[in-house]
Amino acid sequence: MKLSLLSRIFIFDVFFTVLALVVVWVFLRPQYEDRLITEHRNSLRQMQSYALADLDQIIAGWSDVTKFIAAQVNERPKEGEIVLRSMVALHPEIVQIKIHSPQLVDELSSQNTLYPPPHVQVMDSNGIRSNVDSLLMFYWAQDSLDRQHYLVTRTNIQVENHPFNLTVIWDAKELVTVFSKLPFGEGYSASIRSVSSVLLEHHSSFKPLESRTAPGSEATVQRVRQDKSDWSVLTGAFRTAQLWLVVAVPEQSMLLPVEELLRAITVCIIGLAFIVLLLGWILSSQIKRPVRRLVRDVQNLHEMDFTQTIQVPAIKDLRGMGEALEQLRQMMELNMPPREKSEGQESDSEPNV
């Protein structure tokens, strides 16, 4: 069966439209998604490194102050109370400083009047080792009454051949603020972890990993599947302490630009296909118009009378045209079937004069 021009245009248009959509959604989409996830992970890793640098800077500053207090107490043991008060005055984020010895009952302490006395209990089993100073330990504590977060730094000092523990309780508000404003988009999950516990956490629908991070492990990126969703989990180590920042970002949020772009491409392809089909219909209509007119004119030939002789003009310039028309009339008279007579029409026509 011979197809019309419009039918052929429609078939080719549908074929190339389906082919283009298959190429975009089946072949190009996975490659684009993999590249986008890789680029997004690199960006997340860079942002994580910036966040780690900010958190490390805070912890490093508190560590240096703790070591400075220990050095001042060692140099001026008799002025220990003055040293503690001056340090509290110079560093308003210090909540409390204590110097105590397991061998002595008395202790020396200085309380910041801007804070209420902290109700915290520091357990040695929850200690976090420093990566900079082997004598320095960190502890994460939370007030049992006002839900205040504290970071406790502790180091050992020798005063007149007696061992003492220097404990500094810091207001961790700055640390919590930096952690709560991590720029990882929407729906992410983040946590600051030690070897044995979780210090801070921010969860969306992601469940924290059960496996503990081993000391000395490097920064890693892995894909974890939970509840039929894929997550990119980035783990970065702190420079100052044995802590890790674990960030989990849903890959679905990374792929939103892909979905939007592919939908836009699909709309463009379908729109172009519609335009091609419309142009094909217009072209087919323009081609068929003279053909239809010719057919209509040929059909009208049956109603024309070719029996009357054409008079050849006497003018010389028009005589050739008249003779040509007469020959054409004679040819049409021979080839055309006789005209059907209508009712009431006379059977014999009058002869031409």
C-alpha positions in Angstrom: 0.0 0.0 0.0 1.4 3.3 -1.0 1.5 5.8 1.8 0.7 9.5 1.4 3.3 12.2 2.0 1.7 13.2 5.3 1.6 9.6 6.5 5.3 9.1 5.7 6.2 12.4 7.5 4.2 11.2 10.5 5.9 7.8 10.6 9.4 9.3 10.4 8.5 12.0 12.9 7.3 9.5 15.5 10.3 7.2 14.8 12.9 9.9 15.4 11.0 11.3 18.4 11.0 7.9 20.1 14.6 7.3 19.1 15.7 10.6 20.6 13.8 10.0 23.9 15.3 6.5 24.2 18.8 7.9 23.7 18.3 10.7 26.2 16.6 8.6 29.0 18.3 5.2 28.5 21.8 6.1 27.4 22.6 9.7 28.3 20.8 9.8 31.6 23.0 7.2 33.5 26.2 8.8 32.3 25.0 12.3 33.2 23.9 11.1 36.7 27.2 9.4 37.4 29.1 12.6 36.4 26.8 14.8 38.4 27.1 12.6 41.5 30.9 12.6 41.2 31.0 16.4 40.9 28.6 16.8 43.7 30.6 14.5 45.9 33.7 16.5 45.2 31.9 19.7 46.2 30.6 18.0 49.4 34.1 16.9 50.2 35.4 20.4 49.7 32.6 21.9 51.9 33.3 19.2 54.5 37.0 20.1 54.6 36.0 23.7 55.2 33.7 22.7 58.0 36.4 20.5 59.5 38.9 23.4 59.3 36.4 25.7 61.2 35.7 23.0 63.9 39.4 22.2 64.2 40.2 25.9 64.6 37.8 26.2 67.6 39.2 23.0 69.3 42.8 24.0 68.6 42.2 27.4 70.2 40.7 25.9 73.3 43.6 23.3 73.4 46.2 26.1 73.2 44.5 28.0 76.0 44.4 24.9 78.2 48.1 24.2 77.6 48.9 27.9 78.4 47.0 27.7 81.7 48.9 24.6 82.6 52.2 26.3 81.8 51.3 29.4 83.9 50.3 27.3 86.9 53.5 25.4 86.6 55.5 28.6 86.6 53.5 30.4 89.3 52.0 27.7 91.5 51.4 30.2 94.4 49.4 32.5 92.1 47.2 29.7 90.7 44.0 31.4 91.7 45.0 34.7 90.0 45.9 32.8 86.9 42.6 31.0 86.8 40.6 34.2 87.3 42.6 36.1 84.6 42.0 33.3 82.1 38.3 33.3 82.8 38.2 37.1 82.3 40.2 36.8 79.0 38.2 34.0 77.6 34.4 34.5 78.2 33.6 31.1 76.6 35.3 29.4 79.6 32.6 28.2 82.0 34.7 26.8 84.8 38.4 25.9 85.5 39.4 23.3 88.1 42.7 22.1 89.5 42.5 19.0 91.6 44.6 16.1 92.6 43.6 12.5 93.3 45.9 12.6 96.3 44.5 15.7 97.9 41.0 16.7 99.0 41.2 20.4 98.3 40.8 21.8 94.8 41.2 25.2 93.2 38.5 26.4 90.9 37.3 29.6 89.2 33.7 30.0 87.9 32.5 32.3 85.2 29.7 34.4 86.6 28.1 34.7 83.2 27.1 31.0 83.4 25.4 29.0 86.1 27.4 26.2 87.8 27.5 23.3 85.3 25.9 20.0 86.3 28.2 17.7 84.3 29.9 14.4 85.0 33.1 13.6 83.2 33.9 9.9 82.9 37.4 8.8 81.9 36.0 6.1 79.7 34.5 8.7 77.4 37.8 10.5 76.9 38.8 11.6 73.4 42.6 11.7 72.8 44.2 14.7 71.2 46.2 14.3 68.0 48.5 17.1 69.0 49.3 16.6 72.7 49.4 13.1 74.2 48.7 14.6 77.7 45.6 16.4 76.5 42.1 14.7 76.6 38.7 15.9 75.5 35.3 15.1 76.9 31.9 15.9 75.6 29.4 16.7 78.3 25.8 17.9 78.5 24.2 19.7 81.4 21.5 17.5 82.9 19.3 20.6 83.7 19.5 23.2 81.0 20.6 20.9 78.1 23.8 23.0 77.6 26.6 21.5 75.6 30.1 21.6 77.0 33.5 20.6 75.7 35.9 19.7 78.5 39.7 19.8 78.1 41.9 18.1 80.7 45.6 17.8 81.0 48.1 16.7 83.7 50.5 19.1 85.5 53.1 18.8 88.2 53.0 21.3 91.1 55.7 20.8 93.7 56.2 17.2 92.7 52.5 16.5 93.1 50.3 15.4 90.1 47.3 17.5 89.4 44.6 17.5 86.8 43.7 20.8 85.1 40.1 20.7 83.8 38.6 23.5 81.7 34.9 23.4 80.8 34.1 25.3 77.7 30.8 26.5 76.4 30.4 24.5 73.1 27.8 27.0 71.7 30.2 28.1 68.9 31.0 24.5 68.0 27.3 23.6 67.9 26.5 26.7 65.8 29.2 25.8 63.2 27.9 22.2 63.1 24.2 23.2 62.8 25.0 25.5 59.8 26.7 23.0 57.6 26.0 23.9 54.0 25.0 20.5 52.7 21.6 21.3 51.4 18.3 19.8 52.4 17.6 16.4 53.8 21.2 15.7 54.9 22.3 13.8 58.0 25.5 14.7 59.9 27.2 13.7 63.1 30.4 14.3 65.0 31.7 10.9 66.3 34.4 9.6 68.5 35.6 6.0 68.5 32.9 5.0 71.0 30.2 7.6 71.0 28.3 10.4 69.1 28.9 14.0 70.2 26.5 15.8 68.0 24.1 14.6 65.3 21.6 16.1 62.9 19.3 13.5 61.3 16.8 13.6 58.5 15.5 10.2 57.4 19.0 8.7 57.3 19.7 6.1 60.0 23.2 6.5 61.5 25.7 3.8 60.6 26.2 1.2 63.2 29.9 0.6 62.5 32.3 2.7 64.5 35.1 4.7 62.9 38.5 3.3 63.7 41.3 5.5 64.8 43.7 6.7 62.1 41.2 6.1 59.3 41.4 8.4 56.3 38.6 10.4 54.8 36.3 8.1 52.8 33.3 8.3 50.5 30.9 5.4 50.2 27.4 4.7 48.9 24.9 3.4 51.4 21.4 2.2 50.6 18.7 2.6 53.2 14.9 2.3 52.8 15.2 2.0 49.0 17.2 5.3 48.8 20.9 5.7 48.0 23.0 8.0 50.2 26.5 9.3 49.7 28.3 9.1 53.1 31.4 11.2 53.5 33.7 10.7 56.5 36.4 13.2 57.4 38.8 13.1 60.3 39.6 16.0 62.6 43.1 17.2 62.8 43.1 18.1 66.5 41.3 15.1 68.1 40.2 11.6 67.4 36.9 12.8 66.0 35.2 12.3 62.7 32.6 14.3 60.8 30.2 12.0 59.1 27.9 13.5 56.5 25.2 11.6 54.6 23.4 13.3 51.6 20.6 11.7 49.6 21.6 11.1 46.0 18.0 11.9 45.0 18.6 15.5 45.9 21.8 15.5 43.9 19.9 14.2 40.8 17.1 16.8 40.9 18.9 19.0 38.2 19.2 15.9 36.0 15.4 15.2 36.3 14.6 18.9 35.5 17.0 19.0 32.6 15.7 15.7 31.1 12.1 16.9 31.4 13.0 20.1 29.6 14.8 18.2 26.9 11.7 15.9 26.5 9.4 18.8 26.2 11.7 20.3 23.5 11.8 17.0 21.6 8.1 16.6 21.7 7.6 20.2 20.7 9.9 19.9 17.8 8.2 16.8 16.7 4.9 18.6 16.8 6.3 21.5 14.8 7.7 19.1 12.1 4.4 17.3 11.9 2.6 20.7 11.5 5.0 21.8 8.8 4.6 18.4 7.1 0.8 18.9 7.1 1.2 22.4 5.6 3.6 21.1 3.0 1.4 18.2 2.1 -1.6 20.5 1.8 0.3 22.9 -0.5 1.4 20.0 -2.7 -2.1 18.5 -2.9 -3.8 21.8 -3.7 -2.8 22.1 -7.4 -3.3 18.4 -7.9 -6.9 18.6 -6.6 -7.5 21.6 -8.8 -6.2 19.7 -11.8 -8.4 16.7 -11.0 -11.4 19.0 -10.6 -10.7 20.6 -13.9 -10.3 17.2 -15.6 -13.6 16.1 -14.2 -15.2 19.3 -15.5 -14.0 18.4 -19.1 -16.9 16.0 -19.3 -19.4 18.9 -19.1 -17.7 20.9 -21.8 -18.9 20.9 -25.4 -16.2 20.3 -28.0 -18.5 19.9 -31.0 -18.6 23.5 -31.9 -15.9 24.6 -34.4 -13.6 27.4 -33.4 -13.5 30.2 -35.9 -10.0 31.0 -36.9 -9.4 34.8 -36.7 -8.5 36.7 -39.9 -5.8 38.6 -38.2 -2.4 37.1 -39.1 -0.9 37.4 -35.6 -3.9 35.5 -34.0 -4.4 33.0 -36.8 -1.8 30.6 -35.5 -3.3 30.6 -32.0 -6.8 29.9 -33.5 -5.5 27.0 -35.6 -3.8 25.5 -32.5 -7.0 25.8 -30.5 -9.0 24.2 -33.3 -6.7 21.2 -33.5 -6.9 20.8 -29.7 -10.7 20.9 -29.9 -10.7 18.3 -32.6 -8.4 16.1 -30.5 -10.6 16.5 -27.4 -13.8 15.8 -29.5 -12.3 12.5 -30.7 -11.0 11.4 -27.2 -13.9 12.5 -25.1 -17.0 10.2 -24.7 -20.2 11.6 -26.0 -22.1 13.8 -23.6 -25.1 12.5 -21.8 -28.3 14.2 -22.7 -30.4 15.6 -19.9 -34.2 15.3 -19.8 -36.0 17.7 -22.1 -32.8 18.2 -24.1 -33.3 17.8 -27.9 -31.7 14.7 -29.4 -30.4 16.5 -32.4 -28.5 19.7 -32.1 -28.8 22.4 -34.7 -25.9 22.4 -37.2 -23.4 25.1 -36.9 -23.6 27.9 -39.4 
